[in-house]
Amino acid sequence: MQVEILIPLGFFAVVFASLYVYLTTRNKERLALIEKGASPELFKAKPDASSGHGSFKLGLFLVGIALGILCGYFLAEGGMEEEPAYFSMIFLFGGIALVTSYFMQKKNLEK
């Protein structure tokens, strides 16, 4: 058997095992809480005041990554090595976007 086939099989086995353990543990925990008298309504997802913030954060993060790629291109054209230019700018602008998203969400929640 070739080694190349073992890596994807191992990856999918680990993903499957992780999901299986997570779901069975969650089910057992919920059943135990219901037996103790907890309401099943406890497990239903509730609409949160922060709904929509996840898509806002993702959008701002992707804009930050795009700006990082653009700035990395300009740095690479300016004489810097290509790999460090792209990686540093992507991480820098992606991080700035996430921090900006945090402060904007914090400001909106205070209103």
C-alpha positions as CSV (number, residue, x, y, z in Angstrom):
1,M,0.0,0.0,0.0
2,Q,1.4,3.4,-0.9
3,V,2.0,6.1,1.7
4,E,0.3,8.8,-0.4
5,I,-3.1,7.2,0.2
6,L,-2.7,6.9,3.9
7,I,-2.4,10.7,4.6
8,P,-5.9,11.6,3.2
9,L,-7.4,8.5,4.8
10,G,-5.9,9.4,8.2
11,F,-7.1,13.0,7.9
12,F,-10.7,11.9,7.2
13,A,-10.5,9.3,10.0
14,V,-9.4,12.0,12.5
15,V,-12.1,14.4,11.3
16,F,-14.8,11.7,11.5
17,A,-13.6,10.5,15.0
18,S,-13.6,14.1,16.3
19,L,-17.1,14.8,15.1
20,Y,-18.4,11.5,16.4
21,V,-16.9,12.1,19.9
22,Y,-18.2,15.6,20.0
23,L,-21.8,14.8,18.9
24,T,-22.1,11.7,21.2
25,T,-20.8,13.6,24.2
26,R,-23.1,16.5,23.5
27,N,-26.1,14.2,23.2
28,K,-25.2,12.4,26.5
29,E,-24.8,15.7,28.3
30,R,-28.1,17.0,27.1
31,L,-29.9,13.8,28.1
32,A,-28.4,14.0,31.6
33,L,-29.5,17.6,31.9
34,I,-33.0,16.7,30.8
35,E,-33.1,13.8,33.4
36,K,-32.1,16.3,36.1
37,G,-35.1,18.5,35.2
38,A,-33.7,21.1,32.8
39,S,-36.0,22.3,30.1
40,P,-35.4,21.2,26.5
41,E,-35.9,24.8,25.5
42,L,-32.5,25.4,26.9
43,F,-30.9,23.8,23.9
44,K,-32.6,25.8,21.2
45,A,-30.6,28.6,19.5
46,K,-31.8,32.0,20.6
47,P,-31.6,35.0,18.3
48,D,-28.9,37.2,19.8
49,A,-28.4,41.0,19.8
50,S,-25.1,40.3,18.0
51,S,-26.6,38.6,15.0
52,G,-25.0,39.9,11.8
53,H,-21.8,40.7,13.5
54,G,-20.1,37.5,12.3
55,S,-20.7,38.4,8.7
56,F,-19.5,41.9,9.4
57,K,-16.4,40.6,11.0
58,L,-15.7,38.2,8.1
59,G,-16.3,40.9,5.5
60,L,-14.0,43.3,7.2
61,F,-11.4,40.6,7.6
62,L,-11.5,39.7,3.9
63,V,-11.2,43.4,3.0
64,G,-8.1,43.6,5.3
65,I,-6.6,40.5,3.6
66,A,-7.2,42.1,0.2
67,L,-5.5,45.3,1.3
68,G,-2.6,43.2,2.7
69,I,-2.2,41.4,-0.7
70,L,-2.2,44.8,-2.4
71,C,0.4,46.3,-0.1
72,G,2.5,43.1,-0.3
73,Y,2.5,43.5,-4.0
74,F,3.7,47.1,-3.8
75,L,6.4,46.0,-1.3
76,A,7.5,43.2,-3.5
77,E,7.7,45.5,-6.5
78,G,9.7,48.0,-4.4
79,G,12.5,45.5,-3.9
80,M,11.5,43.5,-0.8
81,E,11.5,39.7,-1.1
82,E,8.1,38.4,-2.3
83,E,7.2,35.9,0.4
84,P,7.9,38.1,3.5
85,A,6.2,41.0,1.8
86,Y,3.0,39.2,1.2
87,F,2.8,37.3,4.4
88,S,3.6,40.2,6.6
89,M,1.1,42.5,5.0
90,I,-1.7,39.9,4.9
91,F,-1.2,39.2,8.7
92,L,-0.8,42.9,9.5
93,F,-3.9,44.1,7.6
94,G,-6.0,41.1,8.6
95,G,-5.2,41.8,12.3
96,I,-6.0,45.4,11.9
97,A,-9.3,44.5,10.4
98,L,-10.2,42.2,13.2
99,V,-9.3,44.8,15.8
100,T,-11.3,47.4,14.0
101,S,-14.2,45.1,13.9
102,Y,-14.0,44.5,17.6
103,F,-14.1,48.2,18.4
104,M,-16.9,48.9,15.9
105,Q,-19.0,46.1,17.5
106,K,-18.2,47.4,21.0
107,K,-19.3,50.9,19.9
108,N,-22.6,49.5,18.4
109,L,-23.4,47.5,21.5
110,E,-23.0,50.5,23.8
111,K,-25.7,52.4,21.8
